[in-house]
Amino acid sequence: MTPPAILLSTLNAKYIHASLGLRYLLANMARHGGAELRAATVLREFTIARPIAEIVDALLAELGEARDGVRQIVGFGVYIWNVRQTTDVIRQLKARRPALIIVLGGPEVSHEWDEQEIVRLADYLVTGWGDVSFPKLCRALLHGPQPLMKVIAGEQASLAEIELPYAELSADDLAHRLLYVEASRGCPFKCEFCLSALDKTAWAFDEARFLSALETLYQRGARNFKFVDRTFNLKIDSSLRILEFFIDRLTPDLFLHFEVVPDHLPDRLKAMIARFPPGVLQFEIGIQSFNPAVQQGISRRQDNDRTCTNLDWLVRHSHAHLHTDLIFGLPGETLSSFAAGFDRLYALKPDEIQLGILKRLRGTPIARHTLEYGMVYDTQPPYTITQTGVIDASTVQRFTRFARYWDLIANSGRFPATLASLLEAPSPFYAFLAFSDWLWETRQKTSGLSPEMLLDGLFDYLTSVLGQPGEAVRPMLLADYQASGARSNPACLAGLLKDREKPLPKASSALVQRQERHGGRD
């Protein structure tokens, strides 16, 4: 078998992810590079957890022995979560096979690239959109004329000129991995923490063409779709037609994830959403901040009252799973103003509140606030805020622990009754912050905490710190524990689990599947 001339690769955060970007490149090799180029191209994905030496060995084995006069290209997709590991891979590849041509692309290397070691190690860099420019570069590298510049600005072709990537998904991808799809690219909003702030607008793929691709995927057995559109409900007519497509194809295992604008939910979209049964729809709803001054400072347009009205409707009148987002550390956001926003969101009872910490993504306009607001960021990926002019470093560390414990206790869905009791206070945020501080002081770790350890910790805190009677706390913990499907014997429930019915594994499985379907935020 002839070794490939072009090898596309990336290091995903988890196996369940399937790189959409690389499949776009693969799908466009023939159209923009030639049929022979497509025939000479392969795609190989890894995860960041795999040892670097194993990745290098696997890539070199795929490429075969070096041959005099034969050029081979390895293209890497580089992201904030894999840049460190990818740098190490490229360093070892170049040491063992100096003649390999390394080409980079992806958001992490599309901006401020001149200071990055990974770019220094590579031979070429395509910034921005690579669908058209990468195949053209490969053709020039293999057949001439040789490019004159190391850094090539990606050509933003019309979407009609870009082949859709979904035929490049294998049967194994469809069966075992999260499938990313996009009905549009870009975003009209200018939120300064996001790279989409650099877009001039949003562009939609031809609707008939996109729905035809979805139909092919569906017929091949795909049932798990994560839409990566930044603003799925921006154009309601298009949103309705896509949702109608899936309404007509409802199956018990269908799962759809959309990122929606929280203050844009007209009645006809609500009517469509209400038609979906439980377990099908998941909405990721970026709130980020309820502070009007902070919103204005980062160029974020959001009608807070309408956002709350829409969230309340979704909770009360739909079966959608609501995954809401807040960002800690935005310019000018204090701990107390963030707490007020958290409490406002918690009162609406979404299924999850994802607590992110501000990151200074390369190229984002958020950098303009650095001096005025005393923003200090970690110099290493993912460039997380370490302090601001109104939030000191120790408070950022406290919140980091808060967010971790919140994931384990609240977002896991394992402790609904106990959580409600824990947060029954004037400020749920400060109630959980007090618990978080106590849990850190008594356990001294944020990882390796089993459900049983957390349950015992909750019992100790509720009884010894809050003074709740043990005879009231134990039944509540027992009900949560049994419903979660856990099977062990936490100390605080000793003697209560001997004769209980077998736990319900489906409940636990559902929790795991829900987290996997969302795909994580590594």
N, C-alpha and C positions, 0 to 999 in steps of 0.2 A: 504494500500500500504506500502510495506516494505521500511523504510528509507534507503538511500544509505550508503554504507560503505565508498565510496570515492567520494568526491565532488571537482571538478576542477573549479577554479574561477580566474578571473582577473578583473581589473578595466581599461577599455578601455578609451582612450582620448575622444572619441565620440561614440554615438550609431552606427553610420554608419560603424565603424570598427568591424570586426569579427575576433577574435583571431585565428590566424593560429597555433600558438604553442600549445594551449590547444587542438585543434582538432587533432593535431598529437599525443598528449598523449592519447586522447580518442581512436583514431583509432588503437593504438598499444597496448592497454590494453589486448586484447584477445591473440594476437600473443606472447607477451612477459610476460604476467601475468596469462593468463588463461581465458576461456570463462566466468567462474563464476565471475571473477574480472570485466570483461567488463559489465556484467549484473548488477553489483552493483555500477556502476560509473555514475555520472551525471555531466553535465557542466552548470554552471550558470555565466553569465557575467553581469557586471555593468559598469557604467561610473564614472569617477573621480568627476563629478559634483553632484552625488547623495550623500545625507547626510550619514555620516559614520554609525550613529545609524540605519538608514533604511537598509543599506547593512548587518549589523550584524544581525538584526532581520530577514531579508530574508534568510540568510544563516542558522541560527538556526532553522527557520521554516522548511526549506528543510531537515535538518538533523533529525528533530523530537526530541522527548524527550530523554534525556540521559538514557541509560540502563546499569545496572551493568554487567560488564564483556564483554560488546560489544565495540569494538574499531572502531573509525571512523577517517578518514583522510581527511583533507582539503589541497589541493595543490594550491598554488598561483603562478601565473606568475608575476614576478616583473621586472619593467622597469623603466627607468629614469623618465618617466612622471607620474608614479603612486606609487613610493616607499613611499612617505610621507603618502599618504592616506592609502596604504596597511598596513603600520606599525600601523596606528591607528586602522584599522579593526582588525588586529591580537591581538593587546593589549586588545581590548574590548572582542574579542572572548575568549581569554585565561582567562580573568577575570570572564566571565559568564559561561564558560564551560572548566575548566582546563584540563580535560581528553582528549580533542580533540588533535589529532596529527597533527601538522602543518608542512607541507613540502613546501619549497621554491624552485623556479627555475627561470631562466631567466637571461638576460645579466647583469642587475644591481647588482645581487648578485653572479655572477660567478667569480668575481675578487675583490680583496681587501675586502673580506667578513668579515674578522676577526674584523674589526672596526665598523661594522654596527649594529645598535640597532635592526633592523628587524630580523637579523640572531640570535641575542641573545634571542629574544622572541620566535623564532621558535624551533621546535624539530629536524628537519632534513633539509639539503640543498643538492640539486643535482646541481652541477656546469656544465656548458657546455651543451652538447646534453642530453636531457632527454627522448628521444623516447623509448629507451630500458631500461635505468636505473630506470626511475620512476616506470614503472609497476613492475619491479623486486623488488624495494624497498617496494612498496605497498604489494606485496605478502609476503615478509618477515615480514613486520609489522603486517599483519593480521594472518599469518599462521606459522611464524617462519622459520628458527631461526632468532632471533632479531639481527639487525645490530649492530656492535660494535662501529661504528664511526658516528658522527653527520653529517659530511661533506663527501659526496660521489661524486667522480669525475665521471661525466657523460661519458658513454661508447660511443665512436664515431664508431658506427657500419657502415658497408657498406650500401649504399642507397638501395641495393636489399633487405636488412633485415628490412627495414622500410616501414610500411604500409602507403599509401597515405591517406591524411585526408579528401578528398573532399566529401566523402559519409556522413560525419558528419555535413555537411552544411544543414540546414533545408530549407524548402520552403520559410519561412519568410526571412531567410538569403539571399536567391537567389533573392528575390523580392525587398528587401529594403536596403541591406548592400553591402559594398565594399568587393569584393571577392579577397583575396590574394592567389596567386598561385606561385609555384616556379619550374622551370625546372632544377635548379641546386642549390647547396649550396657552400658556400665558395667564395674566391676571390684570384687570383694570385698576386694582387698588394699589396703594403705594405704602403699605405698612413697612416701616423702615428696618425692621428686624428680619425681613424676608427677602430672599433673592428675587422673588417675583415683583418686588418694587421696581426693578430695572426694566420690566416689560412695559411696552407702550399701551398694550391692550390685551384682550384674549382673542384667540383665533380658534374657530371650530372646524373640525374635520367634516367633510361632506357627510351628512347624516345618513343617507342611504348606504353609502360605502361602509360607514362605521357599523351600522346595524347589521349589514350583511356579514361583516367580520364577526360580530357577536353571535349571529345565528350559526355560523360555522363552528365557532368555539362551543356553543351550546350543544350542537349535534354531535360534537366529538366527546361530550360528557362533562364539559366545564360547568361547575355550579357555584364557584367561589370567585367573585369579582370584586376587586378593590379599585375603584375609580380614583385616579390621582389628580383629576381636575381640581384646580385651586378654588373654583367657584362653580360647582355643579349646577346650582339653582340661579345662575346669573340670567340665563335666557329661559324663561319658564316654558315656552312652547317646546324647546328641545328637551328640557328635563322631563316634561310630561310624556313625550314620545318614547324616551328611553325607559321610563318607568312602565309605560303601557306595554312595551316589548316584554318586560319581565313578568308583568301581571298575566300576560297570555301564556307564560311558560312556567308558572309556579310549580315547584316540586318541594317535598319536605326538606331537601338538603340544599335548597337555593340560599345563597348568602350574598348580600350586596352592601358595599361600603361606599359612602359618599361624603365628601367634605362640603358642607353647606354654609352659606352666608346666613348668620342668625337673624338678621332683621329684614329678610326678604322671603316671606312665606305667604303668598297670596292665597285666597280661598280655593281656587281651582287646584293648586298644588297640594293644599291640605286635604282636599277631597280624594286626591289620588293616593296620598300617603296613607290615609285611613283605610284604604282597601287592602293593604298588605297585612298578612297574618303575623303573629309573633315569630321571632327568630330569623326573619329575612332581612330586614333593613337595619343598618347601623349608620348613624350620622355622626361624623366628627364635626363639632361645632366650636370654632375658635372664638372664644370670648376675649382672652388675653388680659384685658383689664377693663374694669368698670369706671375707672377714674377719667373723667372728661378732659382734665388738663394733661394727663399722660397720653391719652388717645390723640389729642391735638398735637402734642409735641412730636409724636412719631408718625404723624400723617395718617392716622387710622380713622376712617369714617365708620361710625357705628351708632345707630339709634338704640340707646340702652333700654329705654322703656319698651320699644317694640321688640327688642331681643328677648326681654323677659316674658312679654306676652306670648311670643311664639314658642319659647321653651315650655311655658306653662301649658300651652295647647298640646304640644307634642307629648308631654308627660301624661296629660289627662285623656287625650283622644286618639293617640296612635299607639302602635305596638313597636315603634322604632326604638332600638337601643341607642341611648344618647351618650356619646363620649365627648365631654366638653373639655376645653383647654384654657388654662390660665398660665401666664408667664410672670415669673418672679424676677425682679431686678431691672425692670424697664426704667428709663431715665425719669427721675422725679418721683417714682413710686416708693412710698414709705412702707414700713411693715404694717402700720395701722391702716393705711389706705388699701393695701393688698388684702388685709384681713377683712375689711368691710366688703370688698368685692367677692372674696371667697364666701363670706356668710350670705351675701345676696344670691350667689349661685347655688350654694348648698340648699337654701330654702326652697329652690325650685325643684329639687329632688331628681336631678339627672342620674343616669345609671353609673356614670363614672366622671370624676373630675381629675383630669390629667394635669399634674403640676410640673410645668417645665421651668427651667432656669435659663435666663437670657444667654444666648451665645452670639458672639460677634462673627457671623459668617463672612468670609472674605467677599468683599465687593458690596456689601449691604450699606445703605445710607446711615444706618444706626451709628456708624463711626463718627459722624459729625457732632455727636453729643458728648464725646469722650471728655473733653476738657471742661466744658460748662457744667456737666453733671458729675464729674469726678468718677467716671467709669473706669474700672480696672478689670482687665480680662486675663485669664490664663493664656500664656503664650503658646501652649500646646493644644492640639485638638482635644475636645471640641470647642475650645476658646470660650469657656464658660465665665460668666461674670464672677469675680471674687470679692468685689466690694463696689459701692457707689458712694456718692457724696452724702446720701441719707441712710445707707445701710452698711454697717461695718462688716468686716470679714467674719467675725464670730457669728453674726446673725445669718449671713449666707450659709455658713456651715450648719447652723441650727435648722434652717429651712431645708437644706439638702437632706438631712436626716428625716425631717417632717415628711418630705415628699416620698422618701423610700418607705417609711412606715405606713404612709397613707396608701401606697400601692398594695402593700402586704395585707392591710386590714380592711380598707374601704373598697378599693378598686377590685380586689380579688373576689368580692362578693361573698366571702366566707362568714362574715360576722354582722349581718344586717341588724338584728335586734340589739346586739351588744353595742354596736357603733352608735345607734340612735340613743341609747342610754348614756354612753360616754359623752356624746356631744349635746346633751340636753342642758344647755347653758346659754346665757345671754349672747355669747359669741362662740359658735362651734369652732371657729379657727383657733382661738386662744385656748379653748378646752383641749383640742387635739395637740396643740403646741406644748401644753403642760404635760400631757401624757407622753409625747415624743421625748421631751427633755428627761422625764423620769425613766422611760424605757432605756434611753441611752446611758443614763447614769447607773442603772442597775444591771444592764446587760452588756454594755460596751461593745456593741456590734450592730451593723445594719444588714448583714448578710448571714446566711446560714441559720436563719430563724425559722424553724418548722412551724406549721400551724399549731402544734401542741404547745410549743414555747410561747407563741403569741397568745394563745388562749390562757395559759397560766399567768402570763404577764398582765393580761386584761383583768383576770380575777384578782390578782394582787393589788392592782391599782384601784379598781373599783371599790374593793373592800377596805384596804389599808389606808389609801390616800383620800378617796372620796367618801369613805365611811358608809358605803351601801351595805346592807345586810347580806351575808353569804347565802342565806336561804332564798333570797330574791335573785341574786346574781347567778347562782348555779343553774337553775332551770333555763334561764335565758341563754347561757353559754352552751348548755346541753342541746337545746333546740338548734342553735346555729351549727354546732359541731356535727350533729347527726345529719342535718340537711346538706352540709357540705360534702358528705360522702367520705370523710376522713375515717380511718380505721384504728388509730392508736388509742392510748389511754393516758390523757393528760392528768397530771397530779390533782388538779382541782376538781376533777370529775371522778375521782377514785370511788369505786363502789356503786356508781350510777350507770355504768355501761355494761355490766355483766350480762344482764338478761334483756338488753335492748334488742330490737329487731336489727337485722343486718343493715348497715348503712346503704344509702342509695348511690351506687357508683355513677349512675347517669348524671346526677347533679354535679359531682366533681368533674366528670368528663365534659359537661357543658361549660363549666367555668374555664377549663383549659382550652377548649375549642374556641371560646369567645376571645380569649387573649391571643391565641394563635391567628385567628382570622383577622384581628386588627393588625397583626404583623409586627408589633413592637416598635420601639423608638430608639434603637441602639445608635 
